[in-house]
Amino acid sequence: MASVGRWFEERPEALAQLRTRLRSSYPHLHLTVSNRVARADGTVAIGANGRELSRFHLRLILPDDYPDSLPVVFETANRIARRLGAPASHVNPDGSLCVGLPAALRLQYGPLDLVGFLDGPVRSYLLGIFEVENGRPWPFGEWSHGDKGVREFYFEQFAITDGRAVCALLGFATRPQLSWVALCPCGSGRIIRSCHAPVLRRLKRALSRRELEIAASAFKGAE
């Protein structure tokens, strides 16, 4: 059976272009491919008013379906990892940095390549960590980790707290064609066009069908 090609194997020109962009924007990060895994290693500086505030050692692993899925980020100098388990750690159980909920990042930033991901979500996250390290509160909103955080996010998006209804709405959003005159799955008794259509349109523009299916799975079996 033939193996599935990685993005950099199917589109080597994309890898070359990304290396050029990364070298220009983040000269201390180096993009390499080893054992069929693409990753960027090095340091990223954060600053304000033209002054460097701090520098973080990072490793960003690009997924096989990049840029459809976002990179996974690790801090490699044991500066953030030591906060694992603390209330404001923002570190996932596997040690990766909880830069943000992917769906929320998609809605906020739109499509993100590696450089855009560094410019936006990663830089904001590092500034937040810097604030916490200096005794100030986490400056951004936050959701719980894992499926609980996914549920919190979509409860906010749909402005309802019925998990079954949200699951039905997300399932509806995965359909190739939507019938806007069908009854809204939220149970309001109104047609979708007069109910949750704006949210569904926004989600369908920002997220892939796979991402919506994964989100729906966070509600299955949950109270």
C-alpha positions in Angstrom: 0.0 0.0 0.0 1.4 3.4 -1.0 2.0 5.8 1.9 0.2 9.1 2.0 2.4 12.0 0.9 3.1 14.8 3.4 2.3 18.3 2.2 6.0 19.1 1.7 6.4 16.0 -0.4 3.4 16.8 -2.6 4.3 20.5 -2.8 8.0 20.9 -2.5 7.7 24.5 -3.8 5.5 25.3 -0.8 8.3 24.2 1.5 10.9 26.3 -0.3 8.6 29.4 -0.2 7.8 28.9 3.5 11.5 28.6 4.3 12.1 32.0 2.5 9.2 33.6 4.4 10.4 32.3 7.7 14.0 33.3 7.2 12.8 36.9 6.5 10.3 37.2 9.4 11.9 34.9 12.0 15.6 34.5 11.2 16.3 32.6 14.5 13.8 29.9 13.6 15.0 27.1 11.2 12.7 24.9 9.2 13.9 21.4 8.7 12.5 18.0 7.6 13.6 14.9 9.3 12.0 11.4 9.3 9.2 12.9 7.2 8.3 15.4 9.8 8.6 19.2 9.2 9.5 21.3 12.1 10.9 24.8 13.0 13.3 25.1 15.9 14.9 28.2 17.4 13.9 31.4 19.3 11.1 33.9 18.9 11.4 37.4 20.5 8.5 39.4 21.8 8.6 43.2 22.3 6.8 46.4 22.7 7.5 49.9 21.3 10.5 48.6 19.3 12.1 47.1 22.4 12.7 43.4 22.9 11.1 42.2 26.1 12.0 38.5 26.1 12.9 35.6 23.9 11.4 32.1 24.0 12.9 28.8 22.7 10.3 27.0 20.6 9.7 24.0 18.5 6.8 24.1 16.0 5.8 20.8 14.4 3.8 21.2 11.2 1.1 18.6 10.7 0.9 16.3 7.7 -2.1 18.3 6.4 -0.5 21.7 6.9 -1.8 24.4 6.5 -5.3 22.9 7.0 -4.4 22.0 10.6 -2.4 24.3 12.8 1.2 23.7 14.0 1.8 22.1 17.4 4.1 24.3 19.6 6.5 23.3 22.4 8.7 25.4 24.6 12.1 23.8 24.7 14.0 25.6 27.5 11.8 24.4 30.4 10.6 28.0 31.0 6.9 27.4 30.4 6.7 23.6 30.9 7.5 24.1 34.6 4.1 25.8 35.0 2.3 22.6 34.0 -0.6 22.1 36.3 -0.7 25.7 37.6 -3.9 27.5 37.1 -2.5 29.8 34.5 -0.2 27.3 32.9 -1.9 27.2 29.4 0.1 24.0 28.7 -1.6 20.9 27.3 -1.2 17.5 29.0 1.2 16.4 26.3 3.4 19.4 27.1 2.4 21.4 24.0 1.5 25.0 24.5 -2.2 25.8 24.6 -1.9 28.7 22.1 -5.7 28.8 21.6 -8.7 26.8 20.6 -8.2 26.0 16.8 -11.8 26.9 15.9 -11.5 30.3 17.8 -8.2 31.0 16.0 -9.7 30.2 12.6 -12.6 32.6 13.3 -10.4 35.3 14.6 -7.5 35.2 12.1 -8.8 33.2 9.1 -6.4 31.0 7.2 -3.0 30.7 8.9 0.3 29.6 7.6 3.3 29.2 9.9 4.4 32.8 9.7 0.8 34.1 10.3 0.5 31.6 13.2 3.6 33.0 14.7 2.7 36.6 14.1 -0.8 36.3 15.6 -1.7 33.4 18.1 1.9 32.5 19.2 3.0 36.0 19.8 -0.2 36.8 21.7 0.3 33.7 23.8 3.9 34.5 24.6 3.0 38.1 25.6 0.4 36.6 28.0 3.0 34.2 29.5 5.3 37.2 30.0 2.6 39.1 31.8 1.9 36.2 34.1 5.6 35.7 34.8 5.8 39.3 35.9 3.0 39.0 38.4 0.2 40.3 36.2 -3.1 38.4 35.4 -3.5 36.5 32.1 -4.6 39.3 29.7 -6.9 37.3 27.5 -10.1 35.4 27.8 -9.8 31.6 28.2 -11.7 28.3 27.9 -11.0 25.0 29.7 -8.7 22.4 28.0 -9.9 19.5 26.0 -13.5 18.7 25.1 -14.8 20.9 27.9 -13.2 23.9 26.4 -14.6 23.0 22.9 -18.1 22.8 24.5 -17.7 26.1 26.2 -16.6 27.8 23.0 -19.6 26.5 21.0 -22.1 27.3 23.7 -20.9 30.9 23.4 -21.1 30.8 19.6 -24.6 29.5 19.5 -25.7 31.3 22.7 -27.4 28.1 24.0 -26.3 25.6 26.7 -28.0 22.5 25.3 -25.2 20.1 24.3 -27.5 17.9 22.1 -28.8 21.0 20.3 -25.2 22.2 19.6 -24.2 18.8 18.4 -27.2 18.8 16.0 -26.3 22.3 14.8 -22.7 21.3 14.2 -23.9 18.1 12.4 -26.1 20.3 10.2 -23.2 22.6 9.4 -21.2 19.6 7.9 -23.8 19.1 5.2 -22.7 20.2 1.7 -26.0 22.0 1.1 -28.0 23.6 3.8 -31.8 24.1 3.7 -32.3 27.5 5.3 -36.0 27.0 5.6 -35.7 23.8 7.6 -36.5 24.0 11.4 -33.5 25.0 13.3 -31.9 22.1 15.2 -31.7 24.2 18.4 -35.4 23.5 19.0 -36.6 27.1 18.9 -39.4 26.3 16.5 -38.0 28.9 14.0 -36.5 28.1 10.6 -32.7 28.2 10.4 -32.7 31.4 8.3 -34.5 33.3 11.1 -32.5 31.6 13.9 -28.9 30.3 13.8 -28.1 30.9 10.1 -25.5 33.7 10.8 -23.5 31.5 13.1 -23.7 28.5 10.8 -22.5 30.5 7.8 -19.6 31.9 9.8 -18.5 28.5 11.0 -18.8 27.0 7.5 -16.6 29.7 6.0 -13.9 29.4 8.7 -13.8 25.6 9.4 -13.5 22.5 7.4 -16.0 19.7 7.5 -13.5 17.6 9.4 -13.0 20.3 12.0 -16.8 20.6 12.5 -17.2 16.8 12.8 -14.4 16.8 15.5 -16.2 19.6 17.3 -19.5 17.7 17.2 -17.8 14.7 18.7 -17.0 16.7 21.9 -20.7 16.9 22.6 -21.5 13.2 22.1 -22.1 11.5 25.3 -21.6 14.7 27.3 -24.2 16.0 29.7 
